[in-house]
Amino acid sequence: MKPPEEVRRELVRQWIEKADQDLAAAVILLENAVLLKPVIAFHAQQAVEKYLKALLVRHQVNLPKTHDIGAVLSLVAVCEPAAALALQ
């Protein structure tokens, strides 16, 4: 069995990897001048949400089952106030 810290690092890595993929999709669509603004915005929003959730996992905060960035950001504000302020 893996130590809890190693499990947490792996979960953070997985969240960041998924966020990177969403960000890459948004960038590719944007760079190729594809006029799919809602799709680009969706992938950008998903990337931000996943990066924030990676931060919450790092701080051992239980993740909400939500896509509400405001709700996720309010949890981030508890463990990383400066990061939450920068994103508002």
JOURUR-V246630 format. One record per residue. N is the residue number from 1. RES is the residue in one small letter. PSI is psi in radians with two decimals (none if undefined). OMEGA is omega in radians with two decimals (none if undefined). Layout:
{{N	RES	PSI	OMEGA} {N	RES	PSI	OMEGA}}
This chain:
{{1	m	2.40	-3.13} {2	k	2.57	3.04} {3	p	2.61	-3.10} {4	p	-0.67	-3.13} {5	e	-0.67	3.12} {6	e	-0.70	3.10} {7	v	-0.77	-3.14} {8	r	-0.77	3.11} {9	r	-0.70	3.13} {10	e	-0.73	3.10} {11	l	-0.74	3.09} {12	v	-0.79	3.13} {13	r	-0.74	-3.13} {14	q	-0.75	3.11} {15	w	-0.75	-3.13} {16	i	-0.71	3.12} {17	e	-0.76	3.12} {18	k	-0.70	3.12} {19	a	-0.74	3.10} {20	d	-0.68	3.13} {21	q	-0.75	3.10} {22	d	-0.74	3.12} {23	l	-0.74	3.12} {24	a	-0.71	3.12} {25	a	-0.76	3.13} {26	a	-0.76	-3.13} {27	v	-0.78	3.13} {28	i	-0.80	3.12} {29	l	-0.73	-3.12} {30	l	-0.76	-3.12} {31	e	-0.48	-3.13} {32	n	0.23	3.08} {33	a	0.58	3.07} {34	v	2.22	-3.07} {35	l	1.05	3.13} {36	l	1.01	-3.05} {37	k	-0.75	3.12} {38	p	-0.61	3.13} {39	v	-0.71	3.09} {40	i	-0.81	3.13} {41	a	-0.69	3.12} {42	f	-0.86	-3.11} {43	h	-0.63	3.10} {44	a	-0.77	3.12} {45	q	-0.75	3.14} {46	q	-0.70	3.12} {47	a	-0.84	-3.14} {48	v	-0.82	3.14} {49	e	-0.78	-3.10} {50	k	-0.65	3.06} {51	y	-0.74	3.11} {52	l	-0.69	3.12} {53	k	-0.58	3.05} {54	a	-0.72	3.11} {55	l	-0.73	3.12} {56	l	-0.72	3.09} {57	v	-0.75	3.12} {58	r	-0.64	-3.14} {59	h	0.16	3.10} {60	q	0.68	3.09} {61	v	2.32	3.10} {62	n	2.31	-3.10} {63	l	2.34	3.05} {64	p	2.63	3.05} {65	k	1.37	-3.08} {66	t	2.75	3.01} {67	h	0.27	3.14} {68	d	1.81	-3.11} {69	i	-0.64	3.13} {70	g	-0.73	3.12} {71	a	-0.74	3.13} {72	v	-0.74	-3.13} {73	l	-0.60	3.11} {74	s	-0.56	3.05} {75	l	-0.66	3.10} {76	v	-0.66	-3.11} {77	a	-0.49	3.14} {78	v	-0.74	-3.06} {79	c	-0.38	-3.13} {80	e	1.24	-3.07} {81	p	-0.69	-3.12} {82	a	-0.71	3.13} {83	a	-0.74	-3.13} {84	a	-0.72	3.13} {85	l	-0.69	-3.12} {86	a	-0.46	-3.09} {87	l	-0.08	-3.11} {88	q	none	none}}
